[in-house]
Amino acid sequence: MPDLVNEPVIDLLCDLIRRPSVTPDDAGCQLVLAERLTRLGFDCETLQFNDVTNLWARRGTASPLLCFAGHTDVVPPGDEDAWSSGPFEPTFIGDLIYGRGSADMKSGLAAMIVALEEFLTAHPDHDGSIALLITSDEEGRARDGTLKVVQALQERDEHIDWCVLGEPSSEQELGDIVRIGRRGSLSGMLTVRGVQGHVAYPQLSDNPIRRFAPVLAELHQIEWDNGNDYFPATSFQVVDVRAGIGAPNVTPGELSARFNFRYSTEWTHESLQQKVESVFAAHDIDYELNWHLSGEPFLTRPGKLIDAVSQAVTEETGKAPQLSTGGGTSDGRFISPAGTDVVELGPVNASIHKIDEHVKAEDVVTLTRMYRRIMELMLL
């Protein structure tokens, strides 16, 4: 472990952890990255949308364009007294580095930068171009970050051919999982209207809980799909149900609920909405249902990028990675629709968003070599 402390990628990671970049505050992280990228010959551009800072850095103008993408923002640390050490003070315990953002995803960012430094020192005249897309809005609303940057790039006809996201994709050990897509995410915000009344006189009231119960049961009984060759089955989950005024002898006049679909390419958000609304229409219920689409499902099919990423992982670990579309959403949902092949390769995700988030120091060094090897396979 003492030797790893002096690794350039570990030094950069510690610098980034010290910056309390709780979403959407970048806390100067992108300036640190931009300074190093400028020295490598990148043209660095800050794209500000509302209170979100984004960095677009590109070296070269030729095609194809290989982009590394990620985010500097982190989730709040929670109860700082519950941490073994300060959440924004990188701390070495054994072979682990503790700190908020250590795994999600400042280790990925540090590995990208150092891998670029090593690759460009050895191969300054590589084929194509290289870019980085870094946002501070991935852990927050995700409306003024990667989404807006991709829109800006499209408006000036700048196209990303391949993208590697540094999200913590691994589960048990580094490189065991490579994400080649993600399920779509569709949320429903429901209000069921009734008539408040005394529990002893149900004939004088209309309990919205009673109205909603059979609808909810039917939605849970539906087998939405069985997935396909690339995606697991679509899931339906209710995340919030509220009703009542706090009195035991009063039926409520209104119920609110929120539910979410994580759906495969067997559906579109329009077809899912139509299916749900057909269930409601079959019941006697006074309701209002609003929808929020976080992202459609996306998929990168086998090809040069997946081959390169898989080879880079196998060379370092001796094992072929599992190609997966599991997990939550990522900013890949904003990058892929423009016709970009997107994969996600990053550290182990077991501690992300938790108290005592951490990353294995050796994994950060190995990840750097993986990213460098991907560039060699794609651009030489």
Buried (B, 14 or more C-beta within 10 A) or exposed (E): EEEBEEBBBBEBBBBBBBBBBBBBBBBBBBBBBBEBBEEBEBEBEEBEBEEBBBBBBBBBEEEBBBBBBBBBBBBEBEEEEEBEBBBBEBBBEEEBBBBBBBBBBBBBBBBBBBBBBBBBEEBEEBEBBBBBBBBBBBBBEBEBBBBBBBEBBBEEEBEBBBBBBBBBBBBEEBBBBBBBBBBBBBBBBBBBBBBBBEEEEEEEBBBBBBBBEBBBEEBEEEEBBEBEEBBBBBEBEBEEBEBBEEEEEBBBBBBBBBBBBBBBBBBBBEEBBEBBBEBBEEEEBEBEBEBEBBBBBBBBEEEEBBEBBBBBBBEBBEEEBBBBBBBEBBBBBBBBBBEBBBBBBBBBBBBBBEBBBBBBBBBBBBBBBBBBBBBBBBBE
